[in-house]
Amino acid sequence: MKKAVAVICSVTITSFSCAQEVDLSETQEDQEEITATVVEPPLSSSEQTVTPTDDSDLEKKTEIIKAIVPPAKKPKSPDPKKVEEAEKKDTEKNTVKDNKETLEFGIESDIVSLLDKLTTNDDPRFVDEVYDLFQVTKSKTVRQKILEYFAKLEDPCLEDYAVTILNDPYDEPNLLVNQVFKYVGAVKCTAALPAVMTLIDTDNEKYFDSALAALGDIGGPEEAKTISGYFERDDLSLNQRQTLIKVLGKIQAEDTVEELTEIAEDTEESSFMRAYAAEALGKIGKQESLDVLKDLFEDTDPILRQYVILGLKNYDKDAVEEVMIQGIRDSNFRVRLESIKAVDELKLQNAIPYLVYRAKKDSENTVKEAAYPVIARLNTSEGNDYLLSVISDKKISDNTKSKVAKALLDADLAGKKEILSLAEEALKDDRRKPLRYALGKQFATTGRAEYSDICKQYLESKDTATVGTGLDMYAIGKYSGLTSMVKSIAEDKKAGANQKKAKRILGIEDEE
């Protein structure tokens, strides 16, 4: 008779107590044996290990600590705000019905394409259908995409599957296993910790980087203590050491501050090792590291300076404001870009004069374009005056105007009136069609009520592409006062592609 035995074990490498899975479906006699849990004596060495006979046996070590698989659960209820945002992106009346049918009846390529779109749009309306599909699909690719979808939504409904895979990943495709690691990190699946730690400690390096990266998202103080000892390992590659340093920062391994400081200050060390160590010091956030990072910003290595900015932004903004402003003036454009991002995150309004200067004068267009939205979000009179001057200045190119307009419209704090006037000017001048299309595309992303009149002007245009843009605006804004115009386009056989688009938006079936 098959007997089931549960062995409770405590393993120092993971600091976890865990129970191996057992088969509890046997007789009462077996269950009584299980109840009498064996703690001592310990298993003999011959019972603990199996001498490997080939490479696959080396991969599947018998002293593997398996994580306890959490119970199955259904998806979370969709966030109403996300549902509302997703509905605004529907360009056809039957989008929901069509998507559900694709998930139920579609072939792999159609399903994968739809899942990519749902993930990109952060669309939670189909969680039940996607979850049900996961239970029946035999396609590894579809499962991978579904994991990606629920990772984006941070929905833990597939934790049981994820932990099961990580307990024994060796026969699964690499792409699928890597997505499982990303999933457990995204949903903060701490149940997977024993399996992740085991895969880090195994002789097989196949999963080391992905497991370590996942640990950065789900690990805590105990795991930090365990992997801090990895600094002593001499078998790690340069890439693995870099990954280790990044993870130590993410899980705030305070015990490693001294080692990280030594690496960051070592001019003989590689640029990225020093850079990742500096960022990790900032994420750990010890006060004594603040002056270390400020001193490191004076280093001649631009890669190090860039990552010093990433580290410093974790401190109080008053303590780092001066460095951030100097970063905006750095000779290296990547340092300038990183500093602009940090100024945005820290909301450093005192940086506005420097941002405006960069927006006007910087030699790199990427820096100029990074400055526009930050200036708009900081919402100061000086910054807004500059952006609005770009909109109205006849000497500034339409390409620049469209980027500034996008920054203002995304921030939604100033400039609507001026941008609507700019769109009206572009509608009257066919030489400015690129600007007209760019602004219309931006109006079509939100469907705000105040865009109804400009949508009407787009629909009235004699230019086919302009009308098409107007239809896109209507599809999102659903302006009731313009429905009759859209119906007229849908009935106009000379409207070509716009007739088909109008029909789709209104849900009118094409005649056979």
N, C-alpha and C positions, 0 to 999 in steps of 0.2 A: 504493500500500500504506500502511496506517495505521502510523505510526511512534510509538514510545514513547520519551519523553525524560525522564530524571530530572534535576532541577536541585537541587543542594544549596545551601541558602542560609542565611546568617546574618543575623538581623534584630534590630536594636537594641531595638525596642520591646518585645520579649518576652525578650531575652537567651537565646533558644533557637536551636539549630541543628536544622534539620528537613529531611525529604525529602518532596517531594510524591509522592503515590501514583502509581504507574505501572502500565500494563498489560504484564505479563511473559509473556503467552500468545502472542506472535508468533513469527516464525521465528528461526533461529539468527543470521541476519544482523542482525535487530533487536536481539537480546540482546547481540551484540557492540557495537552502537552504544550500548546502555545502559551496558555495562561501562566504556566510555570516558566517564566522568562529566564533564560540562561544568562547570568552575569559573570560567574566565575566557575571553574577556573578558565583562564584565557585559552583560546584555541592554540594548538601546537603549530609550529612553523609549517609542518607539512599540510595542515588543514587550512592555513591562511593563504598560502601561495600555490600557484600552479606553474611548473617550469614551462616557459614558453617554448613552442616548437617552431614557430614561424613569425613573420612580421606582424600578422594580424593579432597573434597572441600578445605581442609586445604592446600593441595599441590598447588591447582590452585587458588591462591589469585587473586582477581579481580583488585587490584591496581598494576598490572604488567606493566612495561614499555617495550613495544615491540620495537625492533630495526627496522628501515626501511630496508626492503629487497632490496639489490642492484640489478640492472638489470642483466639478464642472459648474460653470455659471453662465447665465445669459448676458447679453450685452447691456450696457447702461442705457437708461432712457436718454434720447437725444437732447442736447442742449437747445432750448428754444431759440436762443440768439443765433446759434450756428445754423439752425433750420431756416430761420428768416433770411440769413445771408445767402444760404444756398439757393433758396427759392428765387432770389433776385437774379441769380445767374442762369436760371432756366430761360432758354431762348425759344422754346416751343411749348405749346399748350399741353402736349402729352408726354413731357419729359419723364415724369415720375412713372407713368404706366410703361413707357418704352424701356426704361432702365430696369424695372422689376422683371419684365419679360426677358431681357437680355440675361439677367442673373439666373433666371429659372431655365431658359431654353437655349441660351447662346452657346457657341463653340468657344474653345479656349482663347483664341485671338480676340474675339469680340469682348469676352469677359475681362481679359487682361487690360484691354484698352479702356473699358469703362472703369475698372478699379483704379487705374492710373489717374483718370479724370476725377473720380470721387475723392481720391487721396489728395490730389493737388488742391481741390476746392474745399477740403476739410468738411465734406458733406456727410452729416450723420443720419440722413433720412432713411438709409437702406441697411442699417446695422443688422436688423433681424434677417433680412434676405441674404446678406453676405455671410452671416453666421451659419445659417442653414446650409448655404452652399458649401461652406468649409467642412461640414459634417459628412457630405456625400461625395465631394469631388475626389477624383483619383489623380488629378494633375498636381505635380509638385510645384509647377510654376504658378498655378492659381493659388495654391496654399501660401506661397511666398508673398504674392501680391496682397492676399487677405491679411496676412500678418503685418504687412506694411501699412495697410489701411487702418487696422485697429491700433497700431503703434502711433500713427498720426493723431488718432482720436484719444490716445492714452486710455484705452478701454481694456481692462484685464480679463476679458471674457475667454481668452485663449491661454490663460496661464497653465492650465492642466496639460494642454498639448505641448507648450513650450518647455515645461519642466520635464515631461516625459522624453522629449527629444534630447535635451541636454544630459539627461541621465545615461543615454546611450546614442551618441550622435554619429557613430563611425560608419554606418551604412547609408547615411542620408547625404544628398548633394550639398556641396560646400555652400552654394548660394543660399539654400534654404536654412542651413545651420547658422550662417552669418546673420540672416534676417531674424532668426530666433533670438540670437544674442542682442540684436538691436531692439527687438520687441520687449524682452524682459527689462532692458534698461529704460525704455520709454515708459513702461507702465509701473516701474519700480517694484518688480516682482522679487521680493526678498526670499520667497520660497525657493527660488532657484539658486541661492547662495551656495549651498553645499555642492551642488553639481558644478557650478562655475569655479569654485575653489579647487575642486578635484581636477578639472580640466586644465587649470593653471599649473597645478603641481605634477601632472602626468608627464612622463618622458616624451610623449608625443607633442611636438611643437605646433602641430597643425592648427590648433584652436587657441594658442597662447594669446596672440594679440587681441582677437575678438573677445575672448573671455576676460582678459584684463580690462579692455574698454568697457565691457558690461559691468564689471566690478566697480568702475568709477561712478556708475549711476546708481548701483544698489548697495554698495558696501558701506560699512560704518566703522566705528572705532576698533572693533575686534579685528576686522579684515585689514584695517590700516596697520595694526601692530604686526599682523602676520606678514604682509607683503613688504613692510619696511625692511625686513631682513633680507629681501632679495638684492639689496645693494651689494651684499657680500658674494652673490653668485657670479662666477666668472664664465658661465656658459651662455650668457645672454648676448644676443647680437646688438649692434648699435641701435637698430630700429626698435628692438624690444626694450632696451634701456630707456629710449625716448618715450615709448608708450608707458612704461612704468612710472616715469617722472610725471607725466601728465595725469595719470590716475592718482598718484599720491597727492597731487594738488586738489583733484576733484573730491577725494574723500577726506581731505584736510588731515593728512597724517602728520600731526604736530611733532612726533618723535623723529621725523626726518628733516627738520628745519636746518640743523647743523650741516648735514650732508648736502642738502640742496643748496645752501649758501656757498659751500666750498665749490660745488660744481659751477654755480653762476659766476663766481668771482675768478675762476680758473681760466686764465687767458690761453692756456695750452689746450683747453677742452674745445670740442667742436662748437660751431656757432649755435646749432639747434639744440644741443644738449644744454648749453648755457641759457638759451632763450626759454626753453621749456621749464628749466629750473626756476628762472625768474618769475614766469607766470604762475608756477606752482606755489612759490613763496607768497605771492599776492593772494592766491585763493585760500591758502591756509590762514593768512591774515594776522600773523603775530605782529605785535607792535614793533618789536625789534627789527623786523624785516623791512619796515618802511624806509628807514634811512639807507639800508643796503640797496634797495631798489632805486632810490633817488640818486645815489652815487653811481649805480650801474647805468643810469640814463646818460651819463657823460661819456660812456664808452664810445669808441670809434666804430664799433660794429653796428650797422643799421638794423640787422636782424634782431640783435639783442635789445636795442632801444625799442623796437616795435613791440616785443613781448614784455618789456618792462611796463609799457603803457597798459597792456592787457592785465598785468599784475596789479598795477597801482589803482586801477579803476575799482578794485574791491574795497578800497579804503574810503574813509569819510571824504567827501568832496572838497571840503575846506583844506584838508591836509595835502591834497594832490593837485589842486587847481593850477598852481603856478607851473608845475611840470607839464600838465596837459596843454596849457597855452603855449609853452615853449615847443611842445610837440607839433602843434599846428604850424610852427615856423621851421620845422626841421628840414635839413637839406635833402633828406630822402623822402620821396613821395609816399612810400608805404607807411612810414612813420607818421606822416601828415594824415593819411587816411585813417589810421588806427586812432590817432588823437581826436579826429573829428567824430568818429564813432563814440569814443569815450565821453567826449563833451556832450554828445546827445544823450547818452545813458545817464550821465550825472546831472544833466540839466544845468550846465554852467553858463548862465546868461552873460557873465562877464567876458566870455570868449567871443561874443557877437562881433565886435570890431575886427577881430582877427579872422573870423569866418567870412565876413563881408569882403575883407581885403583879398582873401584866397579866392573867393568867388569871382572877383573882378580880375585878379592879376596872375593867378597861378598858371604855371607853364603846362601843367597836366590837366587835360579836360576831365579826367576821372576825379580829380580833387575838386574841381569846380562843381561838378555834378553831385558830388557827395555833400558839398556844403549847402546847396540849395534847400533840400528837405530839412536839414538840421536847423537852418535859419528860420524856416517856416514853423517848425515845431516849437522852437524856443519862444516865438511869438512876442518879440519886443518891437517897440516903435521903430527903432533904428533898423532892425532887420527887415521888418515888413515894408518900410519905406523903400529900402533898396530893392526888394523883390518886385514891388509894384512899379518902380521906375523902369525895371527891365521890361515889364509888360507894356508900358506906354512909350518907351523910347523907340522912335522910328529907325534909329541907326543900328539897333541890335537885331541880329538875325532871328528869323522865325523859328529856327531849330532851338536856339537858346530860350526863346519865349515859351515854346511848348514844354520844355523841361522845367522851367520855373513855374509855369501854370500847373503842371502836374504836382509839383511840390506843394503849392498852395492849396490845391483842391484836395490832396490827400490829407493834409493837416486840418483842413476845414476850419480854419481860424480867421482867415482874412482873404480878400481879393476876389470873391465870387463875382461881384458886379463888374470889376475891371476885366475879368476873364470872359464873361459873357459878352461884353462889348467887343473884346478882341475877336471872339468867334463870329460875331455879326459882321465885323470888318472882313474877315476871311471868307465868309459866305458871299460877299459882294465882289470878290476879286479872285478870278480863277487862277491867277498866278500864285496864289497862296493856298492852293489845294492841300499840300502836305500839312500845313498848320491846321487847316480846317478838319482834316481827317484825324489828326492827332488829338485835337481838342474834343472832337465828337467821340472818339474812342474813350477818352477820359470821362466824359459825361455819362457814357454808357456803363461805366463800372459801378455806379451808385444808384442811379435812377431817382435822384432827389426831386421833390415836387417843383422846386424853382427852375428846373430844367425843361419844364413842359413847353414854354414858349420857344426856346432855342431848338427843341426837338421838332416843333412845327415848321420852323424855318428850314431845317435840314430836309424834311419831307417835301417841302415845296420846291426844292432845288431842281434845276433841269439836268444836273449832273447825276448820272446813275450811281456812282460810288457814294456820293453825298447822301442820296436817298437811302441807300443801303445802310449807311451809318445812322441815319435817322431812325430806320427800322430797328437797329440794334438798341438805340436809346429807348425806343418805345417798348421793346420786349422786356427791358429791365424795369423801366419806370411805370409801365402799364397806365399811361395817362388816358383817362376815360374820355377826355375832351378831344382826343386825336384818333379814337377808334374808327370813326367814319372815314378819315383819310386813309388809314391802313386798309380798310375794307375796299376802298376805291382802287388802291394799288393791287390788292389781291384779285380784283375783277378785271384789271387792265391786261389784256393779252399781249400788249406791246411792252409791258414792263419787264419781260424776260426773267432774269434771275431774281429780281426784286419781287415779282409776282409770286414766285415759289416761296420766297422767304416770308412774305406777308401771310401767305396761306398757312405756312407752318406755325407762325406766331399766333394766328387766330384759331388754329386747330381745324382748318378746312381741308378736307380730303381732296386730292387731285382727281379729276374725272378720268376714267379709263379711256 
